[in-house]
């Protein structure tokens, strides 16, 4: 099995970015327990880039089937509607990348 990097991007209207950033922060309490319990999770990052008015979820999974658990994770699916209602747009399809090569800091495992 190959690890998978999953990338989901939300584009925000610039005037709604701060509000949507807070909405995303508030979701942590709802999403964290279920995501942490999923088979194959290696790491999960939620990020923000105000210069592009975007928020992202980038996660690392042990395999594609593990990554695709998020496709049916009801709390995640339900969380999209408030963002859409405020003018946010999600890039679709969600990207699941198979690694081509990997870098690590020299001298570290």
N, CA, C and O atoms as a MOPAC input file, in Angstrom:
PM7 MOZYME 1SCF
protein

 N      0.83300 1    -1.19000 1     0.00000 1
 C      0.00000 1     0.00000 1     0.00000 1
 C      0.87500 1     1.25000 1     0.00000 1
 O      1.95100 1     1.27300 1     0.59700 1
 N      0.39800 1     2.27300 1    -0.67200 1
 C      1.10700 1     3.54500 1    -0.71500 1
 C      0.38300 1     4.57000 1     0.14300 1
 O     -0.84700 1     4.57800 1     0.19900 1
 N      1.13800 1     5.43600 1     0.81400 1
 C      0.47800 1     6.52600 1     1.54000 1
 C     -0.20100 1     7.48000 1     0.56400 1
 O      0.13800 1     7.52500 1    -0.61800 1
 N     -1.15300 1     8.23200 1     1.07100 1
 C     -1.91900 1     9.17300 1     0.25900 1
 C     -1.96400 1    10.52400 1     0.96000 1
 O     -2.20600 1    10.60400 1     2.16400 1
 N     -1.72900 1    11.57900 1     0.19800 1
 C     -1.89000 1    12.95100 1     0.69000 1
 C     -3.21100 1    13.46300 1     0.13500 1
 O     -3.39700 1    13.54600 1    -1.07900 1
 N     -4.12500 1    13.80300 1     1.03200 1
 C     -5.45500 1    14.28800 1     0.64000 1
 C     -5.48700 1    15.79700 1     0.82500 1
 O     -5.06600 1    16.31600 1     1.86000 1
 N     -5.99500 1    16.50300 1    -0.19600 1
 C     -6.02300 1    17.96200 1    -0.17400 1
 C     -7.42900 1    18.44800 1    -0.52100 1
 O     -7.97200 1    18.11900 1    -1.57500 1
 N     -8.00200 1    19.22800 1     0.37700 1
 C     -9.30200 1    19.85700 1     0.14700 1
 C     -9.13400 1    21.35800 1     0.34900 1
 O     -8.58300 1    21.80300 1     1.35600 1
 N     -9.61600 1    22.13400 1    -0.62400 1
 C     -9.43200 1    23.58700 1    -0.58500 1
 C    -10.77700 1    24.28600 1    -0.63900 1
 O    -11.63400 1    23.95700 1    -1.45900 1
 N    -10.94900 1    25.25700 1     0.25000 1
 C    -12.13200 1    26.11200 1     0.30300 1
 C    -11.70600 1    27.52000 1    -0.06800 1
 O    -10.81700 1    28.09000 1     0.56600 1
 N    -12.33100 1    28.08200 1    -1.08400 1
 C    -12.09900 1    29.47400 1    -1.47300 1
 C    -13.17600 1    30.33400 1    -0.82000 1
 O    -14.36100 1    30.00200 1    -0.85000 1
 N    -12.74200 1    31.43900 1    -0.23300 1
 C    -13.64300 1    32.32300 1     0.50700 1
 C    -13.73600 1    33.68500 1    -0.18800 1
 O    -12.75200 1    34.14500 1    -0.76700 1
 N    -14.89600 1    34.33100 1    -0.13900 1
 C    -14.92200 1    35.71900 1    -0.56600 1
 C    -14.00700 1    36.50600 1     0.37800 1
 O    -14.07000 1    36.30700 1     1.59200 1
 N    -13.16100 1    37.39400 1    -0.14900 1
 C    -12.21700 1    38.10900 1     0.71900 1
 C    -12.86900 1    38.79000 1     1.91800 1
 O    -12.29000 1    38.81800 1     3.00400 1
 N    -14.05900 1    39.33500 1     1.73300 1
 C    -14.71400 1    40.03000 1     2.84200 1
 C    -15.29900 1    39.06800 1     3.87500 1
 O    -15.74500 1    39.49900 1     4.93800 1
 N    -15.29900 1    37.77700 1     3.57300 1
 C    -15.81700 1    36.75800 1     4.50400 1
 C    -14.70600 1    35.88100 1     5.07700 1
 O    -14.97000 1    34.96800 1     5.86000 1
 N    -13.44900 1    36.16600 1     4.67900 1
 C    -12.35800 1    35.28200 1     5.07300 1
 C    -12.23100 1    35.14800 1     6.59000 1
 O    -12.14900 1    34.03000 1     7.09800 1
 N    -12.21400 1    36.25400 1     7.31800 1
 C    -12.04200 1    36.19300 1     8.77500 1
 C    -13.16800 1    35.38800 1     9.42700 1
 O    -12.92600 1    34.59500 1    10.33700 1
 N    -14.37900 1    35.59500 1     8.96200 1
 C    -15.52000 1    34.86100 1     9.51400 1
 C    -15.39400 1    33.36200 1     9.21600 1
 O    -15.64100 1    32.52800 1    10.08700 1
 N    -15.01300 1    33.03100 1     7.99000 1
 C    -14.88700 1    31.62000 1     7.62900 1
 C    -13.69300 1    30.96400 1     8.32600 1
 O    -13.74400 1    29.78000 1     8.65900 1
 N    -12.64000 1    31.71400 1     8.54200 1
 C    -11.50700 1    31.18800 1     9.30500 1
 C    -11.96400 1    30.81300 1    10.71000 1
 O    -11.59100 1    29.75800 1    11.22300 1
 N    -12.77000 1    31.67200 1    11.33600 1
 C    -13.29200 1    31.36600 1    12.67400 1
 C    -14.23400 1    30.16300 1    12.63900 1
 O    -14.20900 1    29.32300 1    13.53800 1
 N    -15.06200 1    30.08600 1    11.60000 1
 C    -15.95200 1    28.93400 1    11.44900 1
 C    -15.14000 1    27.63700 1    11.36600 1
 O    -15.50000 1    26.62300 1    11.96500 1
 N    -14.04000 1    27.69100 1    10.61000 1
 C    -13.19200 1    26.50800 1    10.47300 1
 C    -12.54600 1    26.15300 1    11.81200 1
 O    -12.46600 1    24.97900 1    12.17600 1
 N    -12.08900 1    27.16400 1    12.53800 1
 C    -11.53100 1    26.89600 1    13.86800 1
 C    -12.56000 1    26.25400 1    14.77800 1
 O    -12.24000 1    25.32800 1    15.52300 1
 N    -13.78200 1    26.73400 1    14.72400 1
 C    -14.84500 1    26.20100 1    15.57600 1
 C    -15.17100 1    24.74400 1    15.24600 1
 O    -15.63100 1    23.99900 1    16.11100 1
 N    -14.93400 1    24.34000 1    14.00600 1
 C    -15.22300 1    22.96800 1    13.60200 1
 C    -14.29400 1    21.93700 1    14.23100 1
 O    -14.62300 1    20.75200 1    14.28100 1
 N    -13.15400 1    22.37500 1    14.70400 1
 C    -12.19500 1    21.41400 1    15.25900 1
 C    -12.84000 1    20.51900 1    16.31400 1
 O    -12.64800 1    19.30300 1    16.29400 1
 N    -13.58800 1    21.09800 1    17.21600 1
 C    -14.19800 1    20.32000 1    18.29800 1
 C    -15.17800 1    19.27700 1    17.76600 1
 O    -15.33400 1    18.20900 1    18.35800 1
 N    -15.83200 1    19.58200 1    16.65900 1
 C    -16.80800 1    18.66500 1    16.06800 1
 C    -16.11800 1    17.56100 1    15.27000 1
 O    -16.50600 1    16.39600 1    15.34900 1
 N    -15.09300 1    17.93200 1    14.50000 1
 C    -14.47600 1    16.99200 1    13.57300 1
 C    -13.35300 1    16.14500 1    14.17500 1
 O    -13.16300 1    14.99000 1    13.79400 1
 N    -12.61700 1    16.72700 1    15.11300 1
 C    -11.41600 1    16.06200 1    15.62800 1
 C    -11.66700 1    14.63500 1    16.13400 1
 O    -10.94900 1    13.72900 1    15.71000 1
 N    -12.64200 1    14.38600 1    17.01300 1
 C    -12.78200 1    13.02700 1    17.56100 1
 C    -13.00300 1    11.96600 1    16.48100 1
 O    -12.40000 1    10.89400 1    16.53300 1
 N    -13.84500 1    12.25200 1    15.52500 1
 C    -14.12800 1    11.27700 1    14.47800 1
 C    -12.95400 1    11.04500 1    13.55300 1
 O    -12.66900 1     9.90800 1    13.17700 1
 N    -12.26800 1    12.12400 1    13.18100 1
 C    -11.12300 1    11.98500 1    12.27900 1
 C     -9.99100 1    11.24400 1    12.98200 1
 O     -9.37900 1    10.35200 1    12.39500 1
 N     -9.71000 1    11.60200 1    14.22200 1
 C     -8.63000 1    10.92100 1    14.95300 1
 C     -8.89000 1     9.43000 1    15.11200 1
 O     -7.94800 1     8.64500 1    15.22300 1
 N    -10.15000 1     9.03400 1    15.12500 1
 C    -10.49800 1     7.62000 1    15.30400 1
 C    -10.45700 1     6.82700 1    14.00100 1
 O    -10.59700 1     5.60400 1    14.02300 1
 N    -10.26700 1     7.49800 1    12.87200 1
 C    -10.29900 1     6.80200 1    11.58400 1
 C     -9.06000 1     5.94700 1    11.36800 1
 O     -7.94600 1     6.30700 1    11.74800 1
 N     -9.29900 1     4.80800 1    10.74600 1
 C     -8.21900 1     3.89400 1    10.38700 1
 C     -7.28500 1     4.58200 1     9.39700 1
 O     -7.73400 1     5.20900 1     8.43800 1
 N     -5.99400 1     4.46000 1     9.63700 1
 C     -5.00600 1     4.90100 1     8.67500 1
 C     -4.60400 1     6.36300 1     8.71900 1
 O     -3.79400 1     6.79700 1     7.90000 1
 N     -5.14200 1     7.12700 1     9.64400 1
 C     -4.74200 1     8.53600 1     9.73400 1
 C     -3.29700 1     8.63200 1    10.21500 1
 O     -2.92700 1     8.02900 1    11.22300 1
 N     -2.49300 1     9.38900 1     9.49000 1
 C     -1.12400 1     9.65700 1     9.89900 1
 C     -1.02400 1    11.07200 1    10.44900 1
 O     -0.42700 1    11.28500 1    11.50400 1
 N     -1.60300 1    12.04400 1     9.74400 1
 C     -1.57500 1    13.44400 1    10.17800 1
 C     -2.68900 1    14.20200 1     9.47100 1
 O     -3.10600 1    13.83100 1     8.37400 1
 N     -3.16700 1    15.27100 1    10.11000 1
 C     -4.23800 1    16.09400 1     9.54800 1
 C     -3.93100 1    17.54300 1     9.89000 1
 O     -3.72800 1    17.88200 1    11.05600 1
 N     -3.89700 1    18.39300 1     8.88200 1
 C     -3.59200 1    19.80900 1     9.07100 1
 C     -4.70900 1    20.65100 1     8.47000 1
 O     -5.20200 1    20.35800 1     7.38100 1
 N     -5.10000 1    21.68700 1     9.17900 1
 C     -6.03200 1    22.68100 1     8.66200 1
 C     -5.23800 1    23.96800 1     8.54000 1
 O     -4.58800 1    24.40000 1     9.49200 1
 N     -5.29200 1    24.58100 1     7.35900 1
 C     -4.47800 1    25.76700 1     7.13000 1
 C     -5.27900 1    26.92000 1     6.56700 1
 O     -6.41400 1    26.77000 1     6.11500 1
 N     -4.64300 1    28.07500 1     6.61400 1
 C     -5.27100 1    29.28800 1     6.09700 1
 C     -4.25400 1    30.07800 1     5.29000 1
 O     -3.06300 1    30.08600 1     5.60300 1
 N     -4.74200 1    30.74400 1     4.24400 1
 C     -3.90900 1    31.63600 1     3.45000 1
 C     -4.74700 1    32.86000 1     3.11100 1
 O     -5.50900 1    32.86600 1     2.14400 1
 N     -4.59000 1    33.88400 1     3.92100 1
 C     -5.39600 1    35.08900 1     3.72600 1
 C     -5.11300 1    35.74000 1     2.37900 1
 O     -6.01200 1    36.34100 1     1.79100 1
 N     -3.88700 1    35.63400 1     1.87700 1
 C     -3.55300 1    36.28500 1     0.60100 1
 C     -4.32000 1    35.68900 1    -0.57700 1
 O     -4.50000 1    36.35400 1    -1.59700 1
 N     -4.77600 1    34.43600 1    -0.44500 1
 C     -5.58500 1    33.82300 1    -1.50400 1
 C     -7.02100 1    33.56900 1    -1.05200 1
 O     -7.79800 1    32.92600 1    -1.75700 1
 N     -7.36100 1    34.07500 1     0.12200 1
 C     -8.70000 1    33.86800 1     0.70000 1
 C     -9.08900 1    32.39100 1     0.63800 1
 O    -10.16200 1    32.03600 1     0.15100 1
 N     -8.20000 1    31.54600 1     1.13700 1
 C     -8.49000 1    30.11900 1     1.08800 1
 C     -8.15000 1    29.43400 1     2.41000 1
 O     -7.27900 1    29.87100 1     3.16200 1
 N     -8.86000 1    28.36300 1     2.65500 1
 C     -8.63600 1    27.48900 1     3.80200 1
 C     -8.41200 1    26.08700 1     3.24200 1
 O     -8.97200 1    25.72900 1     2.20600 1
 N     -7.59900 1    25.30300 1     3.92300 1
 C     -7.32800 1    23.97400 1     3.39300 1
 C     -7.31200 1    22.92200 1     4.48900 1
 O     -7.04400 1    23.20500 1     5.65600 1
 N     -7.60800 1    21.70400 1     4.07200 1
 C     -7.39500 1    20.51100 1     4.88100 1
 C     -6.40400 1    19.66400 1     4.09400 1
 O     -6.66900 1    19.28500 1     2.95300 1
 N     -5.28000 1    19.37300 1     4.69900 1
 C     -4.28000 1    18.50700 1     4.08700 1
 C     -4.01700 1    17.38500 1     5.07600 1
 O     -3.66400 1    17.62500 1     6.23000 1
 N     -4.19100 1    16.16600 1     4.61100 1
 C     -4.01600 1    15.04000 1     5.52500 1
 C     -3.19300 1    13.94900 1     4.86000 1
 O     -3.14800 1    13.82500 1     3.63600 1
 N     -2.55000 1    13.16900 1     5.70300 1
 C     -1.73600 1    12.04900 1     5.24400 1
 C     -2.35300 1    10.77000 1     5.78900 1
 O     -2.66600 1    10.66500 1     6.97500 1
 N     -2.52100 1     9.80000 1     4.89400 1
 C     -3.18400 1     8.53800 1     5.22000 1
 C     -2.30800 1     7.37900 1     4.78000 1
 O     -1.46000 1     7.52600 1     3.89900 1
 N     -2.51600 1     6.24100 1     5.39000 1
 C     -1.71300 1     5.07000 1     5.04800 1
 C     -2.04600 1     4.52200 1     3.66400 1
 O     -1.19700 1     3.88400 1     3.04300 1
 N     -3.26800 1     4.75600 1     3.16300 1
 C     -3.67700 1     4.23600 1     1.86100 1
 C     -4.91000 1     4.99200 1     1.37700 1
 O     -5.52900 1     5.74400 1     2.13100 1
 N     -5.25700 1     4.78200 1     0.11100 1
 C     -6.36600 1     5.50800 1    -0.50700 1
 C     -7.70200 1     5.20600 1     0.15900 1
 O     -8.50000 1     6.12000 1     0.36900 1
 N     -7.96100 1     3.96100 1     0.49200 1
 C     -9.22800 1     3.62600 1     1.14700 1
 C     -9.37000 1     4.34700 1     2.48000 1
 O    -10.46200 1     4.78900 1     2.83700 1
 N     -8.27800 1     4.46700 1     3.21100 1
 C     -8.32200 1     5.19400 1     4.48200 1
 C     -8.64000 1     6.67000 1     4.22700 1
 O     -9.46900 1     7.25300 1     4.92600 1
 N     -7.99500 1     7.26800 1     3.24600 1
 C     -8.23600 1     8.68300 1     2.93600 1
 C     -9.68100 1     8.92500 1     2.52900 1
 O    -10.26600 1     9.95200 1     2.87400 1
 N    -10.24500 1     7.99500 1     1.80900 1
 C    -11.61100 1     8.16400 1     1.29700 1
 C    -12.67900 1     8.02000 1     2.36900 1
 O    -13.86000 1     8.23400 1     2.09300 1
 N    -12.28400 1     7.65800 1     3.59400 1
 C    -13.25800 1     7.63500 1     4.68800 1
 C    -13.89000 1     9.01100 1     4.87500 1
 O    -15.04800 1     9.12100 1     5.27700 1
 N    -13.11700 1    10.06000 1     4.58100 1
 C    -13.64000 1    11.42100 1     4.73200 1
 C    -14.75400 1    11.71600 1     3.73700 1
 O    -15.55900 1    12.61700 1     3.97200 1
 N    -14.82300 1    10.97400 1     2.62500 1
 C    -15.88200 1    11.18700 1     1.62900 1
 C    -17.26800 1    10.92700 1     2.20000 1
 O    -18.25500 1    11.47400 1     1.70800 1
 N    -17.34700 1    10.09800 1     3.23600 1
 C    -18.64900 1     9.74000 1     3.81400 1
 C    -18.76500 1    10.10600 1     5.29400 1
 O    -19.71100 1     9.69300 1     5.96500 1
 N    -17.81800 1    10.87000 1     5.79600 1
 C    -17.83500 1    11.26800 1     7.20700 1
 C    -18.87600 1    12.37400 1     7.38400 1
 O    -18.63600 1    13.53100 1     7.03700 1
 N    -20.02700 1    12.00100 1     7.92500 1
 C    -21.18700 1    12.88400 1     7.98600 1
 C    -20.88900 1    14.24200 1     8.62600 1
 O    -21.31800 1    15.25300 1     8.06900 1
 N    -20.18000 1    14.33300 1     9.76300 1
 C    -19.91600 1    15.66700 1    10.31800 1
 C    -19.13700 1    16.57200 1     9.35100 1
 O    -19.36000 1    17.78200 1     9.32600 1
 N    -18.23900 1    16.00200 1     8.56900 1
 C    -17.48600 1    16.78000 1     7.59000 1
 C    -18.41600 1    17.24100 1     6.46600 1
 O    -18.38400 1    18.40300 1     6.06000 1
 N    -19.23600 1    16.32800 1     5.97400 1
 C    -20.16900 1    16.67500 1     4.89500 1
 C    -21.15500 1    17.74600 1     5.34600 1
 O    -21.43500 1    18.68600 1     4.60300 1
 N    -21.67700 1    17.60900 1     6.54400 1
 C    -22.64100 1    18.58300 1     7.06600 1
 C    -22.00400 1    19.95100 1     7.30200 1
 O    -22.68400 1    20.97500 1     7.23900 1
 N    -20.71400 1    19.96500 1     7.57100 1
 C    -20.04600 1    21.24000 1     7.87000 1
 C    -19.88600 1    22.13000 1     6.64500 1
 O    -19.61800 1    23.32300 1     6.79000 1
 N    -20.04000 1    21.58900 1     5.45600 1
 C    -19.84000 1    22.38100 1     4.23500 1
 C    -20.93700 1    23.41100 1     4.01100 1
 O    -20.65300 1    24.50000 1     3.51300 1
 N    -22.16500 1    23.10400 1     4.35800 1
 C    -23.30300 1    23.97100 1     4.02200 1
 C    -23.16600 1    25.40200 1     4.53900 1
 O    -23.41200 1    26.33400 1     3.77400 1
 N    -22.78800 1    25.62100 1     5.78900 1
 C    -22.65300 1    27.01800 1     6.24400 1
 C    -21.61000 1    27.80800 1     5.44500 1
 O    -21.77300 1    29.01200 1     5.24500 1
 N    -20.55300 1    27.15300 1     4.99100 1
 C    -19.54500 1    27.82800 1     4.17200 1
 C    -20.12400 1    28.17900 1     2.80300 1
 O    -19.90300 1    29.27500 1     2.28700 1
 N    -20.86600 1    27.23800 1     2.22400 1
 C    -21.50500 1    27.49000 1     0.93800 1
 C    -22.52100 1    28.61300 1     1.04100 1
 O    -22.62100 1    29.45300 1     0.14700 1
 N    -23.28000 1    28.62800 1     2.14000 1
 C    -24.29700 1    29.66400 1     2.34900 1
 C    -23.69100 1    31.06100 1     2.42300 1
 O    -24.36400 1    32.04600 1     2.12100 1
 N    -22.43100 1    31.15100 1     2.81800 1
 C    -21.75800 1    32.44800 1     2.93900 1
 C    -20.91500 1    32.78000 1     1.70500 1
 O    -20.14500 1    33.74000 1     1.70600 1
 N    -21.07300 1    31.97300 1     0.65700 1
 C    -20.38800 1    32.26900 1    -0.58700 1
 C    -19.08000 1    31.53100 1    -0.81300 1
 O    -18.38000 1    31.80000 1    -1.79000 1
 N    -18.74000 1    30.60500 1     0.07400 1
 C    -17.53000 1    29.82300 1    -0.11800 1
 C    -17.71200 1    28.80900 1    -1.23600 1
 O    -18.83100 1    28.38800 1    -1.53000 1
 N    -16.60900 1    28.42200 1    -1.85500 1
 C    -16.64400 1    27.39400 1    -2.88800 1
 C    -15.53800 1    26.37400 1    -2.59800 1
 O    -14.40700 1    26.73400 1    -2.27100 1
 N    -15.88600 1    25.12900 1    -2.72400 1
 C    -14.93700 1    24.04500 1    -2.52000 1
 C    -14.41400 1    23.57500 1    -3.86400 1
 O    -15.18900 1    23.35700 1    -4.79500 1
 N    -13.10700 1    23.41700 1    -3.96900 1
 C    -12.54200 1    22.85100 1    -5.18200 1
 C    -12.90000 1    21.37500 1    -5.21900 1
 O    -12.65800 1    20.63900 1    -4.26200 1
 N    -13.47400 1    20.95800 1    -6.32700 1
 C    -13.86100 1    19.56400 1    -6.50500 1
 C    -13.33800 1    19.08100 1    -7.83600 1
 O    -13.30000 1    19.85000 1    -8.79700 1
 N    -12.93900 1    17.84600 1    -7.91900 1
 C    -12.99800 1    16.85600 1    -6.84500 1
 C    -11.89300 1    17.08300 1    -5.81900 1
 O    -10.89900 1    17.75600 1    -6.09100 1
 N    -12.09000 1    16.50800 1    -4.63900 1
 C    -11.03800 1    16.51700 1    -3.62500 1
 C     -9.88100 1    15.69000 1    -4.18700 1
 O    -10.08700 1    14.66000 1    -4.82900 1
 N     -8.67100 1    16.16200 1    -3.93300 1
 C     -7.48900 1    15.53100 1    -4.51000 1
 C     -6.87200 1    14.53300 1    -3.53000 1
 O     -6.66900 1    14.84200 1    -2.35600 1
 N     -6.58000 1    13.34600 1    -4.02500 1
 C     -5.90700 1    12.29500 1    -3.26700 1
 C     -4.64000 1    11.93400 1    -4.03500 1
 O     -4.69600 1    11.25000 1    -5.05700 1
 N     -3.50000 1    12.39900 1    -3.53500 1
 C     -2.24000 1    12.25000 1    -4.24600 1
 C     -1.45200 1    11.03900 1    -3.77000 1
 O     -1.27700 1    10.83000 1    -2.57000 1
 N     -0.98100 1    10.24500 1    -4.72300 1
 C     -0.01300 1     9.19800 1    -4.42900 1
 C      1.36100 1     9.83700 1    -4.52600 1
 O      1.63400 1    10.56400 1    -5.48100 1
 N      2.22900 1     9.58300 1    -3.55800 1
 C      3.53300 1    10.25200 1    -3.56100 1
 C      4.41400 1     9.76600 1    -4.71000 1
 O      4.41400 1     8.59200 1    -5.08000 1
 N      5.15900 1    10.71700 1    -5.25200 1
 C      6.14300 1    10.40600 1    -6.29300 1
 C      7.53600 1    10.32800 1    -5.68800 1
 O      8.33100 1     9.46300 1    -6.05800 1
 N      7.83400 1    11.23200 1    -4.75500 1
 C      9.08300 1    11.19000 1    -4.00700 1
 C      8.89400 1    11.94500 1    -2.71800 1
 O      7.89700 1    12.64400 1    -2.53800 1
 N      9.85200 1    11.80700 1    -1.81600 1
 C      9.72000 1    12.34200 1    -0.46700 1
 C     11.04700 1    12.98000 1    -0.05300 1
 O     12.12100 1    12.49500 1    -0.41000 1
 N     10.95500 1    14.06100 1     0.69600 1
 C     12.11700 1    14.71000 1     1.27700 1
 C     11.96500 1    14.75700 1     2.78800 1
 O     10.86800 1    14.94800 1     3.31400 1
 N     13.07500 1    14.58100 1     3.47000 1
 C     13.12400 1    14.75300 1     4.92000 1
 C     14.38200 1    15.53700 1     5.23000 1
 O     15.35000 1    15.47100 1     4.47300 1
 N     14.38900 1    16.28300 1     6.33100 1
 C     15.62000 1    17.01600 1     6.67700 1
 C     16.81000 1    16.05800 1     6.77300 1
 O     16.68400 1    14.93700 1     7.26600 1
 N     17.94600 1    16.51300 1     6.29900 1
 C     19.16500 1    15.70200 1     6.32900 1
 C     19.49300 1    15.33800 1     7.76800 1
 O     19.47300 1    16.19200 1     8.65400 1
 N     19.79400 1    14.06800 1     7.99400 1
 C     20.18300 1    13.59700 1     9.31200 1
 C     19.02300 1    13.27400 1    10.23300 1
 O     19.23100 1    12.96700 1    11.40600 1
 N     17.79500 1    13.34100 1     9.71500 1
 C     16.62700 1    13.02100 1    10.54600 1
 C     15.85600 1    11.86800 1     9.91200 1
 O     15.86400 1    11.68200 1     8.69500 1
 N     15.20500 1    11.12100 1    10.75400 1
 C     14.43900 1     9.96800 1    10.28500 1
 C     12.99800 1    10.35100 1    10.11000 1
 O     12.18100 1     9.51700 1     9.72000 1

